[in-house]
Amino acid sequence: MTETPHPLYAKHADTLTRALSAIAERAYWSAYPESPSPRVYGETAAAEGEAAFRSYLDADFPLDQPGTTDRVATERSPFGVELGVRYPHGEVDALVAAATAALPAWRDAGPQTRLGVCLEILARLHAHVFELANAVQFTSGQAFVMAFQAGGAHALDRALEALAYAYAEMTRHPARAEWEKPAGKGDPLRMTKTFHVVPRGIGLVIGCNTFPTWNSYPGLFASLATGNPVIVKPHPGAVLPLAITVRYAREVLAEAGFDPNLVLLAAEAPGERIASTLALRPEVRIVDFTGSTEYGDWLEANARQAAVYTEKAGVNTVVVDSTSDFAGMCRNIGFSLVLYSGQMCTTPQNILVPADGIETDQGHKSFDEVAAGIAGAVGKLTADPARAVELTGAIVNDGVLARLAEVTGTGEAVLESRALEHPAHPDAVVRTPTIVRLGADATTTYGREWFGPISFVIATDSTEQSLEIFRTTVGERGALTASVYSSDEKVLDAAEAAALDAGVHLSCNLTGGVFVNQSAAFSDFHASGANPAANAALTDGAYVANRFRIVQSRRHA
Amino acid sequence: MTETPHPLYAKHADTLTRALSAIAERAYWSAYPESPSPRVYGETAAAEGEAAFRSYLDADFPLDQPGTTDRVATERSPFGVELGVRYPHGEVDALVAAATAALPAWRDAGPQTRLGVCLEILARLHAHVFELANAVQFTSGQAFVMAFQAGGAHALDRALEALAYAYAEMTRHPARAEWEKPAGKGDPLRMTKTFHVVPRGIGLVIGCNTFPTWNSYPGLFASLATGNPVIVKPHPGAVLPLAITVRYAREVLAEAGFDPNLVLLAAEAPGERIASTLALRPEVRIVDFTGSTEYGDWLEANARQAAVYTEKAGVNTVVVDSTSDFAGMCRNIGFSLVLYSGQMCTTPQNILVPADGIETDQGHKSFDEVAAGIAGAVGKLTADPARAVELTGAIVNDGVLARLAEVTGTGEAVLESRALEHPAHPDAVVRTPTIVRLGADATTTYGREWFGPISFVIATDSTEQSLEIFRTTVGERGALTASVYSSDEKVLDAAEAAALDAGVHLSCNLTGGVFVNQSAAFSDFHASGANPAANAALTDGAYVANRFRIVQSRRHA
């Protein structure tokens, strides 16, 4: 049933080959330039992308989907820009039926054709990367450069990474094998065996508000490449980036001769809870979700007919033991806190510092000096509002503001959060990070996630206790990132041992241009699947291998 | 933390290399000779193995495990032989604690060392394969040759296959990578990244009565190789084969310098339900189970902290449309029904035949003639009790006898089950297959599994209806095997399409020495994970990939 590959496979075969090497090497590689510079993308790309973005505003989004009965507009920009994009909205039954009908031809097209088409979708999205970046910026609240990188280039890299794993997994077995078993003096037994890659069913991707593309693309493309139609359920606050994605995906699918209903958008009206409706449909056999622990746990417990991949909350931790570059450490941690106002799932929250202070290249620093050093770095990065907002972006939603208010009662503020005026967007809600001092016994406070620009410096008895708190809190509540600062190899080894026990990725002594909240596609794994913050990693073999099954047939040769 | 590989890795590296090729080729290969002939295993092997088996009877099984408080003897041989083997029995807490304590050193030993040790365990088991075969025979009721093959050589092949997948998966990423990202005019960013393979936790293997080794080895060795300590919970009726396995595994582990508590036996007293107790322990992070749909579903629903791999019940189906070898077809199907008295999870149950009959090389055959042809083949194979029992073995437990009694009321018997006298074991319970004729509307009867020597010939309106019934029943209730007989390519294609939709492996026109109930390691996938009969396949990438996680650390180079 596998036909000759579609010409799009040959068109993108080199990219695939390079990506396959990259996932095997896990060294540096990127397929999509992360600099939005005109020298890379041309003089007109930025303006054209912005214009394309603006053309969507206050209009019906151009998407012709089955079952559309009305339109919904649910987005409110953190930058205070009026969006008013109206998305098709309608019947879940019609979406599920359309996706189901699209499956067989896509399944029977085989891995190579599917990869060719998926790679063409990525190429199409890359051609519209500025449009995508604007959409990410104005729905998530990310500053432009970050939206371009994380929401555009890096998201495409993660998508390509997922495609490479999916392809490697689908082709680790031959499509056909000749089996010949010796049978004593008689003729050998001979059989021809055909191994079909069979998708599980419909993939459901549930997007988040802060990283609508970066967190959705791996699941979307891993499911699609392995033969599953995909229904994309965006966060009501960040529909546009995924609507644009679905638009171009459908365009490419149709051009390639496939049913565009292989990728569908399920925008929802306020309070509709369409994700739960979809997640429980028997036809939905894969769910990818990024968001709250509560809802992720609900999906894992209830979407029992599906393979469920979740990324949830956690308590990212920094263990500060000592450093040979105090200024660099403070700058690096400070930058991590400022970036997107701490609204990354990878932002450090708990900074564990011995109450007696630490040894540094600048001599002994007391606990208060360490806290002040980090606060000072944050202060410096946010002193000039015009420069600051290009790092902080805007606050994604009111929940973050509520937590900022709530945290003030938990301990002494080492640094207060400030409201900043955004020079270009006067209605933008901008806040700088707060840092709160806590004792090691305040586990009820720091033992859970405070999503947003909220971090704690926690006074511990010793680095040994810091490591114990690290091990315990991450073991219980999970984390996506952890880092350690020490000039003592033994402490670094102990931190690495604790990280293995807690199942969290560890960064050591980051003092330069790499930050703990950043993970590089093709090299860093995002999340480990080994602690409660996520049950999977982006992206590895386990992330793709169960999105399809192998069904064989055999007959005598 | 990864040390130099243990010398056992080098000792078995060639075997591993060959197995890695085999899983990539899926052609014929076997590492362990399936013939129990003295020409292969030597003149004394059979007698020594039997003597070793007998030495266990009516004695304390030699296993020194933590937490042992008393002994249990729960086996009753289907051959009527007194077994009386007394296994260590004790506290679940002690087993879990011992396994947990054994984990870190095994994790830190790294993939190569673990593979070397696991391959040595297989070599040790192979050196005791006759002992193992006797244990399988006298607990499962399999005839000796089958016990030797399925319970010995083939089980070892499946174990090796699982080891190869586990190794491939653990080593698809390097242990270390240098990452160098260009940074404009400045120095590139350089980081050294270490990727640790981290086990999930304790693996629990829940064995079955009929294939105690074959069905348990893939999960046992996949978990162990990926760094997880394993607690083996045998079926109370088939403890000995797994006790022997645990004994030699512990022996090899200790010799290699590891904690023998990496592999533990959890024998249970009658009614203790120790599997459920273990499956819900938070330390248990992987469960492998073969058995009833009811209990498999319970595990999937309740052992939520674990990755659960289940093989459950199904309705294996044969679609008979036409044949160019009527005698061969009847002989082949008949043999499939006789083998181990239909007590294989792969034995055909529902044989769908058009009521109008079929075209064959012997001209048109009516429905009754087809049914009589299959019944005749069964009759011939079971006519001589002395020869028959070497195919049928004995009835594994009273549940099978109860179903044999129950099925008599469901339709007209084309063939009655007969009790046979076993020449060597007068107390053995031996039954030949029954075949019952049903109409296509009797779905309440044939729409569920009747485990044992029970099959139905079902009269359908047409092959089209047969395929529809095939698609529906397998889609709803699952199946491990399916086969089709047709001399029409279009029907074969339609059957293959139905098999893809239902997600079941299909065999076409088996008329010779290959039988639908047999699956060959390294070539055939056993179960698909794409229908309700199993949520995983033995063995593929998905079966191993989520038994461990990758935890990385990175620091500036």
Interface residues (C-beta under 8 A of the other chain):
Chain A: M1 I23 A24 E25 R26 A27 Y28 P104 R107 A168 E169 R172 H173 P174 A177 E178 W179 E180 K181 A183 L189 M191 K193 T194 F195 H196 V198 R200 E300 A301 R304 L492 E496 A497 A499 L500 D501 G503 V504 H505 L506 S507 C508 N509 L510 T511 G512 G513 V514 A520 S523 D524 F525 S528 G529 A530 A537 D540 G541 A542 A545 N546 R549 I550 V551 Q552 S553 R554 R555 H556
Chain B: M1 I23 A24 E25 R26 A27 Y28 P104 R107 A168 E169 R172 H173 P174 A177 E178 W179 E180 K181 A183 L189 M191 K193 T194 F195 H196 V198 R200 E300 A301 R304 L492 E496 A497 A499 L500 D501 G503 V504 H505 L506 S507 C508 N509 L510 T511 G512 G513 V514 A520 S523 D524 F525 S528 G529 A530 A537 D540 G541 A542 A545 N546 R549 I550 V551 Q552 S553 R554 R555 H556
